[in-house]
Amino acid sequence: ELEAELAAYTDRKHCISCASGTDALLMSLLAQGIGRGDAVFTTPFTFIATAEVIQLLGATPIFVDILDNTFNIDPEKLEIAIQICNSKAKLIPRAVIPVDIFGLPADYEMIEKIGNKFDLCIIEDAAQSFGGRIKNKKACSFGDIGTTSFFPAKPLGAYGDGGAIFTNDSGIAEKLISIRNHGEG
């Protein structure tokens, strides 16, 4: 019931609950097949979990600086970082994890254009922005996958921990449910 309510609130087809915001990020990367030799772009202005899950899977976090007026990832610097990664040909650019900070979603209009240009999966880390919005789109509805945390200090805090993953892709949702259930399905 909670998953259905959260999916409706964010205007996503699927919501998959999990143990924490960290698990939400890890499961999202697993569902995308991210691993050794892959580059995942993110911001250094975040809790360690964002970079930690990338390294847990053997992928390499590539840190992209933030905008000084929003503290969110800088889309122009993101594109430059992807181009540099492509020119060195040591890692395969696979995904970007923008982190929405202080209730403010990142510039997804630009990030999604960049993601499409370079065929990157966009995984929104909305642990700090659940309830935030850009125009009529709510946090957790941007990119291919949105994630959030229900840690007590978060915008939608729980008594303990918890997390959720949001997507419109039924195939990804099916993989996420299987991952959550130890491969069942």
N, C-alpha and C positions, 0 to 999 in steps of 0.2 A: 504494500500500500504506500509506504514511504517513497519507494522508487518511482511509482506512478505519479505521485504528487510532485516530486522534485523534477521529473522529466517534463511534466506539464508546466511547471513554474519557469523552467529555463527554455521552454519551447524546443526540446529535443525529443526524438523518438524513444531513446533508451537512456535509462539511468541504471547503473550497476553499483550497488553499495559494496563497501569493503572495509577492512579493519582500520585504515588510516589514510591521510592524504599522501603519505609516503608510498603506501601500497598502491594507491590510485595512480601515481606517476609510474611506479615500477611495472604494474600490470599493463599500463598503456604502452610502454616501450616494448614489453614482451609481446603484446598483441601485434605490434608492428615488425617484429622480428629483428629488433635492434640488437647488435652485438659487436664482437671484435672487428676492428677495421672500420667501424662506423663513426662518424662525427655527429654530435648532437649539440646544437647551438643554444646557449642560454645566457642568463645574466649572472654576474657575480653578486648582485644586490638581492640576495634571497637567503633563506634558511638552507643549511647544508644538504638537506634531503634532495633538493633538485639536482645537484651535481652528483650526490652520492649514488642515486639510482642508476645514473648513466654509467658510472664506473663499475657498479655491481655487475652489470651485464657485459663488461669488458669493452664498452664503447668509450669514446673520448669526449669529454665535455670541452667545448670551445666557448670561452667566455667573451661576450660582446658587451661593450660599455653601455651605460644608461643615459637617458636624456636628463639634463639637470633640472628641468622644470616638472617632470612627472615621476622620475626615478624608475621608469619602465625602460625596457630594452630599446635601443636606438635603431630603427629600421634601416637607416642609411649605413650605419656601421655593421649591421647584420649582413647586408648585401655584400659589403666589402669583405667581411670575414668569410663568407661562402666562396667568393671569387678567389680569395687567397688559398683556401682549402682545396678548391678545384685545381688551381695552378700547381700546387705541390704534389698532387696525386698520391698522397700517402694514406689519406683517409677518404671514405666515401660519405659525403654529406647526406644525411638521412632524415633528420628531424630538427625542429626548433621548439624549445619550450620557453615561451614568453612567460614571465611571472607578473601577474597583476598585483600592484602594490597599493596599499593605503586605500582600498576600495575602488581604485581606478583601473579599469582594464587597459591593456597596452593598445597600441595603434594597430588594430587587427586589419584595418583596410589596407594599409601598406604591407603588413606582415603576410597577409594572405596572398597578395600579389607576388611578393618575393617567393613565398612557398610554392606557388603555382609555377613560377618561372623556373625554379630549380628542382621541381618535383620533390618537395620536402613535406613530410607529415608535420602538422602543427598541433602540438599538445598544449593546451592552455592550462597553466597552473593558476587556478583561481582561489587558492586557499585563503588569500587575504582580500578577496573581492566579491565573495558570494553576495548577491543582492545589488551589486554595482551594475552599471549599464552604460552602453554607448547608444544614444538615440533610443530605439525601442528594443535593442538586443541586450539581453542580460548576460552577465558573466556566466561562464560554463557553456555558452552557446557559440563560441568562436572557434575557428580552426576545425580540424578533423575530430579532435577529442578534447573535452574539457574535464578538468579534475578539480576537486575541492577537498577540504579537510573539515572535520567537525570537532577538532581539538577544542577544549573549552575556551581558549583565548581567540578563536576565530569568529568571523561575523555570524556564522550559524553554528555556534558551539554546542557540544553535547556534554553530558555528564560522563566524561571519559574520553575515548577517542573514537574515530570513525572517519570514513571518507566515501566519496562517490565519484563515478566516472560517467560522463555524458557523451553521447554520440548519436548521429542520425544513420550511421552505417550498421545495418543489421548483421553483416559478416563480422565486423569488429566486435559488436555487442556479444555475439555468440562466442567468439574467442575469449572475451573478457569473463564471461560467465564460466567457461571451462577452466580458465586460469584460476579464478576465485575458488572453484570447486576441485582443485588439485588435479585438473586434467579430465574430469568427468565430462562426457559428451562428445 
